[in-house]
């Protein structure tokens, strides 16, 4: 394969119909550009499994289906998917949420940016429409501010958007040696810890609509508690890393 060889990575839990509709829209683009789609069945019920199998059987040349026996959370599904991507020889993955909320047509722009900056994370920040719940929008502002605090980094425009390109090799090596929250805190924690590790990042806008099938896997109380615990751990990690963060800040300001 070429040195830059991207794939889509879509963890799927309960969003079978929405995912099927989205993938069918992506087929022409993926066929034309020879880009595979890796779907991860994250311990779904029979109805969602059937949707995913229908997609795979309809487009076997485009779809790789990874099946997890038990629900592992978004982070667990992502980890299984990106490890499979590395096994298949892909240099980068563009993570999409399965509910169709992201404007996947921005993929071409994001792939071009990743090709130009192959060692960086290329991250989406949401441009919301009227469907966004107010508490979700405000919660993201809070999370973004805390991510800037614990990384000592400016320019973190969004810490939770699932529209992201990861360099496969660096990310898999990181996931094999670090413990992370594997559910709703995953996107936050992996971003912060990869920034601590020194991975560079770029942000670009992507339109977001909430969600196309009316199903949300976000549970307000449970998942906000998990995210709060993630930030507690990250604050402790920041304190331990203050000498390193200070050295990096001084070095970057020169």
C-alpha positions in Angstrom: 0.0 0.0 0.0 1.0 3.7 -0.3 2.5 5.3 2.7 -0.8 7.2 3.2 -3.7 4.7 3.2 -6.7 5.8 5.2 -9.9 4.0 6.2 -13.1 4.9 7.9 -13.7 3.5 11.4 -17.3 3.4 12.7 -18.0 1.9 16.2 -21.7 0.9 16.2 -24.0 0.4 19.2 -27.8 0.5 18.6 -27.5 2.7 15.6 -27.8 0.0 13.0 -30.4 1.7 10.7 -28.8 5.1 10.9 -25.4 3.5 10.2 -26.7 1.6 7.2 -28.2 4.7 5.7 -25.0 6.7 6.2 -22.8 3.9 4.7 -25.0 3.6 1.6 -24.4 7.4 1.1 -20.7 6.8 1.4 -20.4 4.0 -1.1 -19.8 6.0 -4.3 -17.0 8.1 -2.6 -15.4 5.0 -1.1 -15.5 3.1 -4.3 -14.1 6.0 -6.3 -11.3 6.6 -3.9 -10.7 2.9 -2.9 -11.3 3.6 0.8 -12.5 0.8 3.1 -15.0 1.2 5.9 -14.3 -0.7 9.2 -17.5 -1.3 11.2 -17.3 -2.5 14.8 -20.3 -4.4 16.1 -20.1 -3.4 19.8 -22.1 -6.3 21.3 -25.4 -5.3 19.6 -28.8 -7.0 19.7 -30.0 -9.1 16.7 -31.7 -6.2 15.0 -28.6 -4.1 14.8 -26.4 -7.1 13.9 -28.7 -7.8 11.0 -28.3 -4.2 9.7 -24.5 -4.5 9.9 -24.5 -7.9 8.2 -26.7 -6.5 5.4 -24.3 -3.6 4.9 -21.3 -6.0 4.8 -23.0 -8.4 2.4 -24.2 -5.6 0.1 -20.7 -4.2 -0.2 -18.2 -6.9 0.7 -15.4 -5.2 -1.2 -15.7 -2.1 0.9 -16.8 -3.2 4.3 -14.7 -4.9 7.1 -16.9 -6.0 10.0 -15.3 -6.5 13.4 -17.7 -8.3 15.9 -17.4 -7.9 19.6 -19.3 -10.5 21.7 -20.0 -8.0 24.5 -20.5 -4.3 24.6 -17.2 -2.7 25.3 -18.1 1.0 25.0 -17.1 3.5 22.4 -13.4 3.3 23.4 -13.3 -0.5 23.4 -14.9 -0.6 20.0 -12.5 2.0 18.7 -9.6 0.1 20.0 -10.7 -3.2 18.4 -11.3 -1.3 15.1 -8.0 0.5 14.9 -6.0 -2.6 15.8 -7.8 -4.3 12.9 -7.0 -1.3 10.7 -3.3 -1.7 11.5 -3.4 -5.4 10.7 -4.9 -4.5 7.3 -2.1 -2.0 6.6 -4.0 1.3 6.9 -1.9 4.3 8.0 -4.8 6.4 9.3 -8.4 6.0 10.4 -11.2 8.6 10.3 -13.5 7.9 13.2 -17.2 8.6 12.5 -20.1 8.3 14.9 -22.6 5.7 13.7 -25.7 7.8 14.3 -25.1 9.9 11.1 -24.6 13.1 13.0 -21.4 14.1 11.3 -21.1 15.6 7.8 -19.1 12.7 6.4 -18.6 14.6 3.1 -15.9 16.6 4.9 -13.8 13.4 4.8 -11.9 14.4 1.7 -10.7 17.6 3.2 -9.7 15.8 6.4 -7.8 13.1 4.5 -5.9 15.7 2.6 -4.9 17.4 5.8 -3.8 14.1 7.3 -1.8 13.3 4.2 0.0 16.7 4.6 0.5 16.2 8.4 0.8 12.4 8.7 2.0 12.4 12.4 -0.8 14.6 13.7 -4.3 14.1 14.9 -6.7 15.9 12.6 -9.7 16.8 14.7 -13.2 18.1 13.9 -15.0 20.7 15.9 -18.7 20.9 15.6 -20.8 23.5 13.7 -24.2 22.9 15.3 -27.6 23.3 13.8 -30.8 23.8 15.7 -31.0 20.1 16.7 -28.3 20.4 19.3 -29.5 20.0 23.0 -28.5 23.1 25.0 -27.1 21.0 27.9 -24.8 19.1 25.5 -23.5 22.3 23.9 -22.8 23.9 27.3 -21.2 20.7 28.6 -18.8 20.6 25.8 -17.6 24.2 26.5 -16.9 23.1 30.1 -15.0 20.0 28.9 -13.0 22.0 26.3 -11.9 24.5 28.9 -10.7 21.7 31.3 -8.8 20.0 28.5 -6.9 23.3 27.9 -6.1 23.5 31.6 -4.8 19.9 32.0 -2.7 20.0 28.7 -1.5 23.6 29.0 -2.4 23.9 25.4 -4.3 26.6 23.6 -6.3 25.8 20.5 -8.4 22.9 21.8 -11.6 23.8 20.1 -13.5 20.6 21.0 -12.6 17.6 23.1 -15.6 15.3 22.5 -16.3 15.4 18.8 -16.1 11.9 17.3 -15.0 13.1 13.8 -11.2 12.5 14.0 -8.3 11.2 12.0 -5.8 9.2 14.0 -2.4 8.0 12.8 -2.8 4.2 13.2 0.7 3.1 14.3 1.2 5.7 16.9 -2.3 5.3 18.3 -2.2 1.5 18.5 1.1 1.6 20.3 -0.3 4.1 22.8 -3.5 2.1 23.4 -1.5 -1.1 24.1 0.5 0.7 26.9 -2.1 3.0 28.5 -5.3 2.5 30.4 -8.2 4.7 29.3 -11.9 5.1 30.0 -13.5 3.0 27.3 -16.9 4.7 27.3 -18.1 8.3 27.1 -14.9 9.7 28.6 -12.7 8.0 25.9 -12.6 10.8 23.4 -11.5 13.3 26.1 -8.9 11.1 27.7 -7.2 9.9 24.6 -7.0 13.4 23.3 -5.4 14.7 26.4 -3.0 11.9 26.8 -1.8 11.9 23.2 -1.2 15.7 23.6 0.8 14.9 26.7 2.7 12.4 24.7 3.6 15.1 22.2 1.4 14.3 19.3 0.5 17.4 17.3 -3.1 18.3 16.5 -5.1 20.4 14.0 -8.8 21.5 14.2 -11.2 22.0 11.3 -15.0 22.5 11.4 -17.6 19.8 10.6 -21.3 20.1 10.6 -23.1 18.1 13.3 -26.8 17.2 13.5 -28.3 15.4 16.6 -28.9 12.3 16.0 -30.6 11.1 12.8 -32.4 8.1 14.3 -33.5 9.7 17.6 -31.4 7.3 19.6 -28.7 8.6 22.0 -26.2 6.4 23.9 -25.4 9.3 26.2 -26.9 8.9 29.7 -26.9 12.3 31.3 -26.2 11.3 35.0 -24.1 8.2 34.5 -21.9 9.5 31.7 -21.4 12.9 33.3 -20.2 11.2 36.4 -17.8 9.1 34.3 -16.5 12.2 32.5 -16.0 14.0 35.8 -14.0 11.1 37.1 -11.9 11.2 33.9 -11.1 14.9 34.5 -10.2 14.1 38.1 -7.6 11.6 37.0 -6.4 14.0 34.3 -5.9 16.8 36.8 -3.8 14.4 39.0 -1.8 13.5 35.9 -1.3 17.1 35.1 0.1 17.8 38.5 2.6 14.9 38.1 3.6 16.3 34.7 4.1 19.9 35.7 7.9 19.9 35.2 7.5 18.3 31.7 4.6 20.6 30.7 6.5 23.7 31.9 9.6 22.7 30.0 7.6 22.1 26.8 5.8 25.4 27.3 9.1 27.3 27.6 10.6 25.5 24.6 7.6 26.2 22.4 7.6 29.9 23.4 11.1 30.4 22.1 
